[in-house]
Amino acid sequence: MNLTEEEALALGIKVMSDINFNYDNNVKVDARYLEKGKYYDFNCWLLSFPYGFEDFDRYIYGNLMIDDDTGVVKKSISIRNGSITIDYNEEKDKYFIIEKRP
């Protein structure tokens, strides 16, 4: 494990803040470490950001994945019925949205 849970959470929160993802920051963000093998061919952190309670009467989650071996955020964030494709501007140290579906 290269990143601690706190480091993974900090990176995930930076990404979501940079792209202005409106998650409920009063609810705990779920962070799971998944070892290489059963689901992915790399070690990763899966972060789940709660949102949508006011619309759906329950929380749904935006899922962000970080490759633990490289510390790189995967370019696709899974959301309800869609996804957000992101990229990183190294010069500005900021993540930005390339495409949002739907």
Secondary structure, 3 states (H helix, E strand, C coil): CCCCHHHHHHHHHHHHHHCCCCCCCCCCCEEEEECCCCCCCCCEEEEEEEECHHHHCCCEEEEEEEECCCCEECCEEEECCEEEEEEEECCCCEEEEEEEEC
